[in-house]
Amino acid sequence: MTRSHFYNETSTERAERVKDYSAQGEPGFKLLIVGCGMIGREHMRVATLLGRARIHGVYDVDANSISLAQEEFAKYSAQPFQVYQDLQTGCADPEVDAIFICTPNFTHFDVLQQIKHSGKPLFIEKPMATRLQDARSMLLLAQDYPGIIQLGMQYRYKSQYLDAFHEVKQQGSLGAIKTVTMSEYRPPFLDKVKQWNKFNEYSGGTLVEKCCHYFDLINLMAGARVETVYAMSGQAVNFVDFEYEGRQSDIDDHALVVMRYSNGVKASFTLNMFSQELYEELGVTGEKGRILATERSSFTAGTRSKASIMVEVAGHPAYTGLDVTYPDPIEPSGHHGATFFEHEAFIDQLEGKAQDSATCEQGLWAMLVASAAQHSAATGEVVAAKDYATAQGLADVLVW
């Protein structure tokens, strides 16, 4: 079975086929959403928009999250869904075809342990876990799991990144890659249930929680194994006086990370979480020129995002820049349209079509870079990635 790369289809081609999109036909699959927080509700919304699966039921330990999900769902769908009183009942329901794990980071591993016996196809939100040892166990599970397991790395499907990968990996527009840079500027973490995302213990740390997306993209773009990682980070502005249930927030709000890969590619990542608006950037340089992929967006209601790509290669039609923003209704559906195409990839796999969606192995590699960066920031040392992985008990599951 031929495995289609996520970047084979450009954002323009995707935009053309989903312009003025409306679902056709009856949904072919029934989904169980475990966790009705912000990302769980986004998956409910996008699955309904795509129309190839429907929400059969939900489970959450937080009653308010379930109420919010019911209220929001009723605004765009007249279909009823089950509210399960316990996870096992939902998992065992023969009507459920696939399960989405959308609970807080620190619960992903435990939830998986409770439902793995089902063998049903799984979608697990990022990060796959908060501890490398748990991620290792998940990778080992995935190797023999009878159903598909897809990780929630939807940034791969953002229009500007799709096109950057298409130019570099498929078109070879830059020749051999030499450097990769990524950056994110954004406002602070939003409120979550019991403020779990304000504490390293529950989130895994900022570079694991928020930035595993970017390390996944950098790893894929570099096309080799990471060798060394050096980072600086800290808590400069956000939540410095914040307490919840008597506990002081310890989450970083900025970071600078530098990586070197085995093929000589050098990469960097910059994070700032006390900006007013949201801005992302991927820069790739090669023998023939440079690509700059950007996204501007806002948490202000009603504000549209704008994605663009610039390919500074002589004679290229996007030399001075090209708007690649997804059209309505895809762009506002979730993560500027990326979640929609992530769902397409998942449903394609349910239908037996191979897709290049994020695997547990790739998720672990992204977590490794993030964890090594957090270790470097804490110790002030340059971290040799292979040695660090060995010390964390990963030598038997990662191939260098």
KEVEX-869694 format. One line per field, with one value per residue (C-alpha): chain; x, y, z; residue number from 1. Coordinates in Angstrom, 2 decimals. Each point is the difference from the previous one (the first is absolute). Layout:
# residues N
ch [A  ...]
u [X  ...]
v [Y  ...]
w [Z  ...]
i [NUM  ...]
//
This chain:
# residues 400
ch [A  A  A  A  A  A  A  A  A  A  A  A  A  A  A  A  A  A  A  A  A  A  A  A  A  A  A  A  A  A  A  A  A  A  A  A  A  A  A  A  A  A  A  A  A  A  A  A  A  A  A  A  A  A  A  A  A  A  A  A  A  A  A  A  A  A  A  A  A  A  A  A  A  A  A  A  A  A  A  A  A  A  A  A  A  A  A  A  A  A  A  A  A  A  A  A  A  A  A  A  A  A  A  A  A  A  A  A  A  A  A  A  A  A  A  A  A  A  A  A  A  A  A  A  A  A  A  A  A  A  A  A  A  A  A  A  A  A  A  A  A  A  A  A  A  A  A  A  A  A  A  A  A  A  A  A  A  A  A  A  A  A  A  A  A  A  A  A  A  A  A  A  A  A  A  A  A  A  A  A  A  A  A  A  A  A  A  A  A  A  A  A  A  A  A  A  A  A  A  A  A  A  A  A  A  A  A  A  A  A  A  A  A  A  A  A  A  A  A  A  A  A  A  A  A  A  A  A  A  A  A  A  A  A  A  A  A  A  A  A  A  A  A  A  A  A  A  A  A  A  A  A  A  A  A  A  A  A  A  A  A  A  A  A  A  A  A  A  A  A  A  A  A  A  A  A  A  A  A  A  A  A  A  A  A  A  A  A  A  A  A  A  A  A  A  A  A  A  A  A  A  A  A  A  A  A  A  A  A  A  A  A  A  A  A  A  A  A  A  A  A  A  A  A  A  A  A  A  A  A  A  A  A  A  A  A  A  A  A  A  A  A  A  A  A  A  A  A  A  A  A  A  A  A  A  A  A  A  A  A  A  A  A  A  A  A  A  A  A  A  A  A  A  A  A  A  A  A  A  A  A  A  A  A  A  A  A  A  A  A  A  A  A  A  A  A  A  A  A  A]
u [0.00  1.49  0.38  -0.90  2.18  -1.94  1.68  -0.81  -3.10  0.64  -2.13  -1.32  -1.13  -1.61  -1.68  -1.43  -1.66  -1.47  -1.15  -3.56  0.22  -3.06  -0.16  -1.48  -1.63  -0.38  2.83  1.75  1.46  -1.00  2.43  0.43  1.58  1.79  0.50  -2.34  2.37  0.96  1.77  -2.62  -2.74  2.08  0.19  -3.77  -0.54  2.45  -1.22  -3.52  1.14  1.93  -3.05  1.77  -0.48  -2.43  0.31  -1.58  0.92  2.20  1.58  1.51  0.45  -0.76  -3.75  0.49  2.05  -2.80  -2.56  2.11  0.35  -3.77  -0.74  2.52  -0.91  -3.69  0.90  1.17  -1.56  -3.45  1.44  -0.08  3.02  0.58  1.52  1.69  0.17  3.28  2.77  -0.32  -3.64  0.84  2.99  -2.01  -2.91  -0.05  -1.34  3.29  2.39  2.89  1.05  1.52  2.08  -0.28  0.53  2.69  3.57  0.82  -2.96  0.68  2.05  -2.44  -3.00  1.79  0.61  -3.72  -1.11  2.83  -1.73  -2.67  2.39  -2.05  1.65  1.34  0.71  2.20  0.44  3.46  2.19  -0.37  1.11  1.75  2.76  2.42  -0.40  -3.74  0.56  2.37  -2.72  -2.48  2.38  0.46  -3.78  -0.47  2.35  -2.41  -3.28  -2.69  -1.52  1.51  1.42  0.33  1.49  -1.46  2.82  -2.34  2.54  1.27  -3.24  0.25  0.01  3.32  1.85  -1.52  1.28  3.44  0.38  -1.35  2.63  2.87  -0.78  -1.96  1.13  3.57  -0.23  2.80  2.40  1.77  -1.36  2.46  -1.99  -3.50  -1.46  -3.40  -1.60  -3.27  -1.19  -3.32  -1.98  0.17  -1.52  -3.80  -2.05  -0.47  -1.85  1.67  2.71  2.03  1.95  1.62  2.09  2.87  -1.11  -3.27  0.96  3.41  1.57  -0.57  2.36  -1.71  -3.56  -0.06  3.04  0.01  -1.81  2.99  2.61  -1.95  0.16  3.69  0.88  -1.86  1.49  3.55  -0.48  2.51  0.47  0.65  3.51  0.25  -2.44  0.68  -2.68  -0.72  -3.47  -1.80  -3.12  0.37  -3.52  -2.83  -1.53  2.93  -2.42  -2.56  -1.07  -2.59  -1.03  3.01  2.50  2.20  0.09  3.38  -0.64  2.53  -1.22  2.99  2.80  2.85  1.06  2.87  0.34  2.51  -0.92  2.07  -0.06  1.47  -3.29  -0.12  -3.31  -1.43  -3.30  -1.18  -3.02  -1.57  -3.32  -0.54  -0.82  -3.31  -0.76  1.00  2.76  1.77  2.90  1.96  3.17  1.96  3.21  1.74  2.52  -2.40  -1.79  -2.43  -3.60  -1.95  -3.38  -2.02  -3.34  -1.61  -3.07  -1.76  -2.09  -2.30  -3.39  -0.78  3.61  1.16  3.46  2.32  2.47  2.67  3.07  2.96  2.44  3.13  1.24  0.67  -3.06  -2.33  -3.62  -0.08  3.26  -1.67  -2.55  -3.30  -3.14  -0.81  -2.75  -2.62  -3.51  -3.24  -1.37  3.30  2.21  -2.16  -0.83  3.06  3.70  -0.54  -1.16  2.74  -2.30  -2.36  2.73  1.30  -3.49  0.06  3.21  -1.49  -3.20  1.99  1.83  -3.26  -0.97  3.22  1.87  3.61  0.80  3.11  -1.48  2.06  1.10  0.95  3.64  -0.04  -1.78  2.72  2.75  -1.72  -0.34  3.66  1.14  -2.40  1.06  3.70  -0.54  -1.68  2.86  2.53  -1.79  -0.06  3.67  1.60  1.64  0.05  -1.89  1.22  -3.34  1.05  1.55  -3.05  -2.32  2.04  -0.13  -3.77  -0.32  -0.77  2.96  -2.08  -2.75  1.78  2.21  2.87]
v [0.00  3.35  2.44  3.53  2.76  2.74  2.56  -1.66  2.16  3.75  2.40  1.45  -3.44  -0.67  3.40  -0.58  -3.29  1.28  3.43  0.58  -3.45  -1.83  -3.61  -2.48  -3.32  -1.77  -0.23  -3.36  -0.17  0.73  1.73  0.06  3.22  -0.48  3.46  2.91  2.90  2.52  -2.46  -2.71  2.41  1.04  -3.62  -0.34  3.09  -1.02  -3.61  1.32  2.46  -2.68  -2.26  -3.33  -0.95  1.12  0.51  -3.04  0.77  1.86  -0.64  2.47  0.04  3.73  0.70  3.60  -1.11  -2.36  2.81  2.29  -2.75  -0.58  3.71  0.60  -3.15  0.96  3.17  -1.88  -3.46  -1.40  -3.48  -1.33  -1.65  -2.28  1.25  -2.99  -0.23  -1.90  -0.51  -3.77  0.18  2.38  -2.05  -3.24  1.46  -2.03  3.07  1.87  -0.38  2.19  1.87  3.48  0.62  3.75  0.11  2.08  -0.95  -1.82  -2.38  -1.21  -3.00  -1.10  0.34  -2.09  -2.74  -0.12  -0.32  -1.83  -3.36  1.14  -0.02  2.82  2.68  2.81  3.69  1.30  3.73  1.49  -0.37  -3.76  0.01  2.22  -2.48  -1.59  -3.37  0.07  1.02  -2.97  -2.35  1.51  -0.55  -3.65  -0.37  1.56  -2.51  -2.87  1.88  -1.39  3.40  3.22  2.56  3.57  2.82  3.50  1.82  2.08  2.76  -2.20  0.89  3.77  1.45  1.86  -3.02  -2.39  2.22  0.41  -3.78  -0.38  2.42  -1.53  -3.71  -0.54  2.78  0.26  3.76  0.82  -2.82  -1.38  1.46  1.79  1.77  -0.11  2.66  0.10  2.52  0.58  3.22  -0.16  1.04  -2.08  -3.42  0.07  -1.18  -3.77  -2.29  0.34  2.08  -3.11  1.76  2.40  -2.75  -2.05  -3.14  -0.12  1.52  -1.61  3.46  2.72  -1.42  -3.39  1.31  2.84  -0.51  -3.71  1.14  2.07  -2.59  -2.50  2.37  0.78  -3.70  -0.75  2.95  -0.79  -3.57  -1.49  -0.89  2.74  -0.10  2.87  2.38  3.20  2.23  2.95  0.61  1.58  1.49  3.74  1.48  -2.53  -1.38  1.06  0.70  -2.62  -2.63  -2.74  -1.96  1.37  -0.96  2.47  -0.17  -1.10  0.02  1.61  2.82  0.36  -2.13  -0.07  -3.43  -0.95  -3.45  -1.77  -2.99  -2.95  1.21  3.37  1.93  2.62  1.12  2.41  0.66  3.19  0.23  3.08  -0.29  3.57  1.54  1.69  -1.93  -3.31  -0.36  -3.13  -0.28  -2.78  0.93  -2.52  0.74  -2.18  0.13  1.80  2.46  0.44  -0.78  2.02  -1.35  2.20  0.16  2.99  -0.54  1.22  -1.17  2.96  -1.37  0.34  0.59  -2.02  -1.46  0.64  -2.60  0.73  -1.50  1.65  -2.04  2.02  -2.06  1.71  -0.08  -1.58  1.30  0.44  1.97  3.09  -1.96  -1.78  -0.09  -3.66  0.43  -2.75  1.07  -0.01  -2.05  -1.84  2.81  0.87  -3.63  -0.67  0.88  1.99  -3.05  -2.38  -2.10  -0.56  -1.58  -1.92  -1.54  -0.82  -1.96  -1.89  -0.92  -0.99  -2.52  -1.31  -0.63  -1.90  2.76  0.57  3.48  1.79  1.03  0.31  -3.29  -0.87  -0.28  3.51  1.25  -1.48  1.63  3.38  -0.59  -0.98  3.32  1.93  -1.89  0.33  3.74  0.28  -1.97  2.27  3.12  -1.38  -1.04  2.52  -2.88  -1.01  -3.29  -2.88  -1.37  -3.65  -0.03  1.71  -2.49  -2.90  1.47  0.26  -3.67  0.58  -1.76  -3.06  1.85  2.79  -0.73  2.43]
w [0.00  -1.08  2.89  -1.06  1.44  1.75  -2.26  -3.35  -0.36  0.18  1.97  -3.28  -1.16  3.37  0.01  -3.47  0.92  3.31  -1.21  1.27  1.58  1.26  1.10  -2.46  0.79  3.32  2.54  -0.22  3.50  3.59  2.36  3.76  1.28  3.33  1.46  -0.80  0.62  -2.69  -2.28  0.50  -1.04  -3.01  -1.12  0.43  -2.14  -2.73  -0.20  -0.52  -2.67  -1.88  0.19  -0.53  3.66  2.66  3.73  1.59  3.59  2.46  3.36  2.46  3.76  0.02  -0.16  -1.13  -3.01  -1.03  0.35  -2.17  -2.60  -0.08  -0.26  -2.79  -1.93  -0.06  -1.91  -3.08  0.21  0.80  0.52  3.58  1.57  2.96  3.25  1.59  3.78  -0.09  -2.52  -0.23  -1.04  -2.83  -1.06  -0.03  -1.98  -3.25  -1.81  0.59  -2.93  1.21  3.12  0.38  3.14  0.64  3.76  1.80  -0.90  3.20  -0.42  -3.56  1.08  2.69  -2.30  -2.61  2.56  0.71  -3.62  -1.78  0.40  -2.45  -2.95  -1.51  -2.15  2.17  -0.43  2.83  0.47  0.36  1.89  0.05  3.65  2.54  0.86  -2.46  1.71  -0.61  -3.62  -0.37  1.28  -2.44  -2.91  0.98  0.25  -3.45  -1.62  0.69  0.28  -2.34  -0.80  -1.32  2.43  -1.23  2.06  0.00  -1.80  -2.14  -0.65  -2.85  -1.77  0.41  -3.49  0.22  1.39  -2.53  -2.77  1.56  0.19  -3.52  -1.33  1.95  0.02  -3.21  -2.33  1.30  -0.43  2.44  -0.77  3.05  3.25  2.26  2.75  1.46  2.28  1.68  2.32  1.78  1.60  1.82  3.09  3.21  0.50  0.15  2.96  0.20  2.43  3.41  -1.70  -0.76  -2.75  2.48  1.60  -1.42  1.83  -1.91  -3.35  -0.41  -0.19  -2.57  -2.62  0.20  0.32  -2.51  -2.14  -0.88  -3.19  -1.02  0.88  -2.09  -2.97  0.55  0.26  -3.22  -1.86  1.15  -1.22  2.44  3.66  2.52  1.47  2.47  1.69  1.92  1.51  2.23  1.42  2.92  1.53  -0.55  -0.16  0.01  3.19  2.17  2.86  -0.98  2.49  -0.22  3.07  1.84  -2.72  -1.87  -3.80  -1.38  -3.73  -2.39  -2.23  -2.33  -1.42  -2.48  -1.29  -2.35  -1.59  -2.19  -2.16  -1.21  -3.63  0.95  0.01  2.75  1.45  2.54  1.71  1.72  2.28  1.55  1.84  1.18  -3.36  -0.81  -3.17  -1.58  -2.55  -1.27  -2.38  -1.69  -1.84  -2.06  -1.89  -2.55  -2.79  -2.34  2.26  2.88  0.91  2.54  1.13  2.36  1.76  1.70  2.19  3.10  2.93  -0.70  -1.02  -3.69  -1.03  -3.00  -0.20  -2.92  -1.22  -2.58  -1.58  -1.71  -2.10  -0.67  -2.92  -3.33  -2.23  2.56  -0.18  3.79  0.09  1.50  2.01  -0.47  2.16  0.74  2.60  -0.10  -1.09  1.99  1.63  0.50  1.37  3.04  0.83  2.17  -0.02  -3.21  -1.93  1.05  2.19  -2.94  -2.10  3.00  0.27  -3.70  0.53  2.94  -1.82  -3.08  2.15  1.42  -3.62  -0.62  -1.81  1.09  1.26  1.25  3.34  3.18  1.54  3.57  -1.07  -1.45  3.10  2.18  -2.08  0.39  3.74  0.21  -1.49  2.25  3.13  -0.85  -0.45  3.39  1.56  -1.69  1.24  3.54  0.05  -2.37  -1.89  -3.64  -0.12  -2.17  -1.15  -0.31  3.47  1.44  -1.70  1.38  3.51  -0.35  -0.97  -3.68  -1.60  -0.86  -1.87  -1.90  -2.99  -0.63]
i [1  2  3  4  5  6  7  8  9  10  11  12  13  14  15  16  17  18  19  20  21  22  23  24  25  26  27  28  29  30  31  32  33  34  35  36  37  38  39  40  41  42  43  44  45  46  47  48  49  50  51  52  53  54  55  56  57  58  59  60  61  62  63  64  65  66  67  68  69  70  71  72  73  74  75  76  77  78  79  80  81  82  83  84  85  86  87  88  89  90  91  92  93  94  95  96  97  98  99  100  101  102  103  104  105  106  107  108  109  110  111  112  113  114  115  116  117  118  119  120  121  122  123  124  125  126  127  128  129  130  131  132  133  134  135  136  137  138  139  140  141  142  143  144  145  146  147  148  149  150  151  152  153  154  155  156  157  158  159  160  161  162  163  164  165  166  167  168  169  170  171  172  173  174  175  176  177  178  179  180  181  182  183  184  185  186  187  188  189  190  191  192  193  194  195  196  197  198  199  200  201  202  203  204  205  206  207  208  209  210  211  212  213  214  215  216  217  218  219  220  221  222  223  224  225  226  227  228  229  230  231  232  233  234  235  236  237  238  239  240  241  242  243  244  245  246  247  248  249  250  251  252  253  254  255  256  257  258  259  260  261  262  263  264  265  266  267  268  269  270  271  272  273  274  275  276  277  278  279  280  281  282  283  284  285  286  287  288  289  290  291  292  293  294  295  296  297  298  299  300  301  302  303  304  305  306  307  308  309  310  311  312  313  314  315  316  317  318  319  320  321  322  323  324  325  326  327  328  329  330  331  332  333  334  335  336  337  338  339  340  341  342  343  344  345  346  347  348  349  350  351  352  353  354  355  356  357  358  359  360  361  362  363  364  365  366  367  368  369  370  371  372  373  374  375  376  377  378  379  380  381  382  383  384  385  386  387  388  389  390  391  392  393  394  395  396  397  398  399  400]
//
